[in-house]
Amino acid sequence: MNKRIYKNRPSDYNQEGGFLMAESFHNYTNSIWLDSFMFQRHWLPKLPSKGLKNSVLQ
């Protein structure tokens, strides 16, 4: 494990490496989901093409 990633969380050093990898992967996928959600909420209503909007939201 690259411990520089978790330098601000020393308590996690006592956990297994799998816990750190699973949590970092969970945070990574959460940020991707949040970014796509905010993109849909903010930009898609402003797009002129309703066909694109419907195809992405379905």
C-alpha positions, 0 to 999 in steps of 0.5 A: 500500500502507498501510505502517503494516500492515507497520511491524514488517517493514521487510525486506518493503518491498523486495519487490513490493506483490503479495507483501505483499498475497498474504502478508497474504491468506494469513495472513487466510485461515489465521486464519479456517480456524484459528478454524473448526477450533478452534470445531469441536474445542471447541464441537461435541462439547458441543452437544446436537444430533448432527444439527448436529454431523454436518452441520457436520463433513461 
